[in-house]
Amino acid sequence: MVLFWEIIGWVAVVSTASQFFPQVVKAWRTKKVRDISLLSFILVTLTASSWLLYGYYKKDAVILAANSLVFVSVIIIVVLKIMYRKKQRS
């Protein structure tokens, strides 16, 4: 039964972590970030970092893996938003 819940946890990792990848790819390719809410992604960054700290405290690999991937992808989006925002104003 424990294996079942581990599998569910890792399915959650994949689905949670992959939710921002399409946005990262689209922003990277098109360099269009006008419709991306910077505040929203900053809040997701704060949420992911809080979960990372909690996962570290609990020594939970599932929480750490999911939120590490979310954190990295959201940071990329925030950086792209800041970089490309200036270019779109010109």
C-alpha positions in Angstrom: 0.0 0.0 0.0 2.9 2.3 0.7 4.1 1.9 -2.9 0.7 3.0 -4.2 0.9 6.3 -2.3 4.5 6.8 -3.4 3.4 6.4 -7.0 0.5 8.9 -6.4 3.1 11.3 -5.0 5.4 11.1 -8.0 2.4 11.5 -10.4 1.7 14.7 -8.4 5.3 15.7 -8.9 5.1 15.3 -12.7 1.8 17.1 -13.0 2.7 19.9 -10.6 6.1 20.5 -12.1 5.0 20.4 -15.7 2.2 23.0 -15.3 4.6 25.9 -16.0 6.8 24.4 -18.7 4.4 25.4 -21.6 4.5 29.0 -20.4 8.3 28.9 -20.1 8.7 27.5 -23.6 6.2 30.0 -25.1 7.8 33.0 -23.4 11.2 31.8 -24.4 10.3 31.3 -28.1 8.1 34.3 -28.7 9.6 36.7 -26.3 6.1 37.9 -25.6 5.3 38.3 -21.9 2.8 41.1 -21.9 -0.1 38.9 -20.6 2.0 37.3 -17.9 1.2 38.6 -14.4 4.5 39.3 -12.7 2.7 39.5 -9.3 1.1 36.1 -9.8 4.4 34.4 -10.6 6.2 36.2 -7.7 3.5 34.7 -5.4 4.0 31.2 -6.9 7.8 31.7 -6.3 7.1 32.5 -2.6 4.8 29.5 -2.4 7.2 27.1 -4.0 10.1 28.3 -1.7 7.9 27.8 1.4 7.1 24.3 0.3 10.8 23.7 -0.4 11.6 24.7 3.1 8.8 22.5 4.5 9.9 19.6 2.3 13.5 20.0 3.6 12.3 20.1 7.2 10.2 16.9 6.7 12.9 15.3 4.5 10.2 14.5 1.9 11.6 13.8 -1.5 8.2 14.2 -3.3 7.6 17.7 -1.9 11.2 18.7 -2.6 11.2 17.4 -6.2 7.9 19.0 -7.1 8.6 22.3 -5.7 12.2 22.4 -6.9 10.9 22.0 -10.5 8.1 24.6 -10.0 10.6 27.0 -8.4 13.0 26.8 -11.3 10.4 27.1 -14.0 8.7 30.1 -12.3 12.0 31.9 -11.7 12.7 31.5 -15.4 9.3 33.0 -16.2 9.9 35.9 -13.8 13.4 36.6 -15.4 11.9 36.4 -18.9 9.1 38.8 -17.9 11.6 41.3 -16.6 14.0 40.9 -19.5 11.4 41.0 -22.3 9.1 43.6 -20.7 11.6 46.3 -21.4 11.9 45.3 -25.0 8.2 45.4 -25.6 7.9 48.9 -24.3 10.2 50.2 -27.0 
